Amino acid sequence: MDFRLTQEEEQFRDSVKKFAEKHLAAGARERAHAAGYPWDVAKLMAKQGLLGITIPEKDGGQGGTLLDAVIAIETVASVCPRSADVVQAGNFGPIRVLAEYGSAAQKQTYLRKLLAGEAVISVGMTEPDAGSAVTDLKTSAKKDGDGWRVSGSKIFTTHSAYADVFLVYVRFGPGVGGIGSVLIEKKDVKLGKPSKFMSGEEWAQLYLEDVRVPQANVLLGEGGFKKQIAGFNVERLGNSARSLALGRYAYEAARAWAMERKQFGRLLCEFQGLQWKFADMKMKLDAAQLLLYRAAANADRGLPSPEETAIAKAYCNQAGFDVANESLQVMGGMGYSQESLVEYCLRRCRGWMIAGGSIEILKNRIAEHIFERSFSQRPD
Ligand SMILES: Cc1cc2nc3c(=O)[nH]c(=O)nc-3n(C[C@H](O)[C@H](O)[C@H](O)COP(=O)(O)OP(=O)(O)OC[C@H]3O[C@@H](n4cnc5c(N)ncnc54)[C@H](O)[C@@H]3O)c2cc1C
């Protein structure tokens, strides 16, 4: 067992660092507080080969590994936390599900623009009455000649305000077996009142009113739910990587602060009460990193294991938040202010404890692996 990156991985990390320092360091703070999607960053990343890292070359990607994509997200976030969202959107989110299960025609229509940084795809899974219990979703797909009619509503969809295409979970029939997914273009989606998360990210409710979807836009038909969730495990690793990376960003800011800020005539880093906070933070970051790398490295180019993904995400989400929170405390009023990005990192990390499978739901999954049985969460 070797806990170091390979030489190629180190070279890749260094090249991403150079790119990020050259193009993303200036304006990192403004970008974090700006509305909308950083299209300029997306186009630069497309040129640099940072979108579609794990997507096969025949589909326009880079043919790299999941660990490469994790390294990219961490390295970009270490310079510009907000730009890590572009790495997420171009590698880990619904784009990866599309690349994994999409037909040649679907990839031809949508993937090229996504990989060029000219478009973004959103996933519409959550509904007003189906959050953690996602299989309770009601959005229906009813047969209509050689296509389908989709009706329902989705909430909390990230990028909803500017996505070009939506990967929408729908119900073709009853039960878990009846769930699948379709691709719906922006022009067919009615957006509700704009809203914002605590992180500043925008979302709007999606209304799908008897939308005609051709058979060619069915991504996974009836019985596709398990495959869909297997693809979604990749998204969870991107979410874990950003939690860890933004926690680390806050930690590095606090570490630098503690080595220059003086109170009572001494540097902050000389107070044992703060040294122990740093020791705790460092242990959490290292443990989170190992769990994340295990899940990504074991998956390689395939899909990560549900158990290793659940452990990595639950731990990285908690660690990222705890570390960002303690870093903010160490920086006092400056940490709480928008003068630094520490408060931004804290707000972002808080959301990932809920998004993409909350920590509690992931712990339920971990318990099922421990006891090798499923525990129904529903009343008898
Ligand atoms: C920042 C952010 C981005 C998001 N992006 C998207 C997106 O792009 N697309 C999309 O479809 N959705 C998105 N979501 C929605 C997200 O997937 C849901 O918020 C999440 O699944 C939880 O659902 P809920 O909010 O309805 O909470 P609920 O399901 O109502 O849960 C409320 C609380 O109860 C806990 N809980 C529920 N059931 C159990 C149980 N059985 N055991 C123990 N605890 C339980 C939960 O962990 C949570 O703490 C996003 C959410 C956030 C915060």
The ligand as an SDF file (V2000), in Angstrom:
LIG
                    3D

 53 58  0  0  0  0  0  0  0  0999 V2000
  -27.1390   23.0790   -1.3870 C   0  0  0  0  0  0  0  0  0  0  0  0
  -28.1570   22.1040   -1.8800 C   0  0  0  0  0  0  0  0  0  0  0  0
  -28.1350   21.7210   -3.2230 C   0  0  0  0  0  0  0  0  0  0  0  0
  -29.0840   20.8170   -3.6950 C   0  0  0  0  0  0  0  0  0  0  0  0
  -29.0840   20.4900   -5.0330 N   0  0  0  0  0  0  0  0  0  0  0  0
  -30.0280   19.6430   -5.5070 C   0  0  0  0  0  0  0  0  0  0  0  0
  -30.0860   19.3300   -6.9090 C   0  0  0  0  0  0  0  0  0  0  0  0
  -29.2800   19.8170   -7.7210 O   0  0  0  0  0  0  0  0  0  0  0  0
  -31.0650   18.5040   -7.3570 N   0  0  0  0  0  0  0  0  0  0  0  0
  -31.9840   17.9500   -6.5130 C   0  0  0  0  0  0  0  0  0  0  0  0
  -32.8210   17.1830   -6.9760 O   0  0  0  0  0  0  0  0  0  0  0  0
  -31.9590   18.2240   -5.1710 N   0  0  0  0  0  0  0  0  0  0  0  0
  -31.0210   19.0600   -4.6610 C   0  0  0  0  0  0  0  0  0  0  0  0
  -30.9860   19.3630   -3.3120 N   0  0  0  0  0  0  0  0  0  0  0  0
  -31.9930   18.7830   -2.4490 C   0  0  0  0  0  0  0  0  0  0  0  0
  -31.4410   17.7020   -1.5210 C   0  0  0  0  0  0  0  0  0  0  0  0
  -31.1730   16.5320   -2.2410 O   0  0  0  0  0  0  0  0  0  0  0  0
  -32.4820   17.4920   -0.4000 C   0  0  0  0  0  0  0  0  0  0  0  0
  -32.5190   18.7010    0.3510 O   0  0  0  0  0  0  0  0  0  0  0  0
  -32.1200   16.3160    0.4900 C   0  0  0  0  0  0  0  0  0  0  0  0
  -32.3040   15.0990   -0.1860 O   0  0  0  0  0  0  0  0  0  0  0  0
  -32.9490   16.3030    1.7860 C   0  0  0  0  0  0  0  0  0  0  0  0
  -34.3080   16.4140    1.4940 O   0  0  0  0  0  0  0  0  0  0  0  0
  -35.1880   17.5060    2.2700 P   0  0  0  0  0  0  0  0  0  0  0  0
  -34.5090   18.8080    2.1700 O   0  0  0  0  0  0  0  0  0  0  0  0
  -36.5800   17.3980    1.7340 O   0  0  0  0  0  0  0  0  0  0  0  0
  -35.1450   17.0780    3.7890 O   0  0  0  0  0  0  0  0  0  0  0  0
  -36.0150   15.9200    4.4710 P   0  0  0  0  0  0  0  0  0  0  0  0
  -35.9590   14.6810    3.6680 O   0  0  0  0  0  0  0  0  0  0  0  0
  -37.3470   16.4720    4.8180 O   0  0  0  0  0  0  0  0  0  0  0  0
  -35.1790   15.6730    5.8050 O   0  0  0  0  0  0  0  0  0  0  0  0
  -35.1850   16.5650    6.8940 C   0  0  0  0  0  0  0  0  0  0  0  0
  -34.1880   16.0540    7.9440 C   0  0  0  0  0  0  0  0  0  0  0  0
  -34.6030   14.7630    8.4100 O   0  0  0  0  0  0  0  0  0  0  0  0
  -33.5340   13.8440    8.2270 C   0  0  0  0  0  0  0  0  0  0  0  0
  -34.1000   12.5270    7.8610 N   0  0  0  0  0  0  0  0  0  0  0  0
  -35.0170   12.2620    6.8940 C   0  0  0  0  0  0  0  0  0  0  0  0
  -35.2600   10.9470    6.8320 N   0  0  0  0  0  0  0  0  0  0  0  0
  -34.4850   10.3610    7.7790 C   0  0  0  0  0  0  0  0  0  0  0  0
  -34.2810    9.0160    8.1960 C   0  0  0  0  0  0  0  0  0  0  0  0
  -34.9070    8.0020    7.6280 N   0  0  0  0  0  0  0  0  0  0  0  0
  -33.3760    8.7840    9.1850 N   0  0  0  0  0  0  0  0  0  0  0  0
  -32.7110    9.8210    9.7840 C   0  0  0  0  0  0  0  0  0  0  0  0
  -32.8670   11.1010    9.4320 N   0  0  0  0  0  0  0  0  0  0  0  0
  -33.7410   11.3790    8.4310 C   0  0  0  0  0  0  0  0  0  0  0  0
  -32.6810   14.4120    7.1100 C   0  0  0  0  0  0  0  0  0  0  0  0
  -31.3510   13.9420    7.1660 O   0  0  0  0  0  0  0  0  0  0  0  0
  -32.7750   15.9060    7.3860 C   0  0  0  0  0  0  0  0  0  0  0  0
  -31.8400   16.2570    8.3550 O   0  0  0  0  0  0  0  0  0  0  0  0
  -30.0580   20.2590   -2.8110 C   0  0  0  0  0  0  0  0  0  0  0  0
  -30.0520   20.6470   -1.4690 C   0  0  0  0  0  0  0  0  0  0  0  0
  -29.1170   21.5500   -0.9950 C   0  0  0  0  0  0  0  0  0  0  0  0
  -29.1520   21.9200    0.4510 C   0  0  0  0  0  0  0  0  0  0  0  0
  1  2  1  0
  2  3  1  0
  2 52  2  0
  3  4  2  0
  4  5  1  0
  4 50  1  0
  5  6  2  0
  6  7  1  0
  6 13  1  0
  7  8  2  0
  7  9  1  0
  9 10  1  0
 10 11  2  0
 10 12  1  0
 12 13  2  0
 13 14  1  0
 14 15  1  0
 14 50  1  0
 15 16  1  0
 16 17  1  0
 16 18  1  0
 18 19  1  0
 18 20  1  0
 20 21  1  0
 20 22  1  0
 22 23  1  0
 23 24  1  0
 24 25  2  0
 24 26  1  0
 24 27  1  0
 27 28  1  0
 28 29  2  0
 28 30  1  0
 28 31  1  0
 31 32  1  0
 32 33  1  0
 33 34  1  0
 33 48  1  0
 34 35  1  0
 35 36  1  0
 35 46  1  0
 36 37  1  0
 36 45  1  0
 37 38  2  0
 38 39  1  0
 39 40  1  0
 39 45  2  0
 40 41  1  0
 40 42  2  0
 42 43  1  0
 43 44  2  0
 44 45  1  0
 46 47  1  0
 46 48  1  0
 48 49  1  0
 50 51  2  0
 51 52  1  0
 52 53  1  0
M  END
$$$$
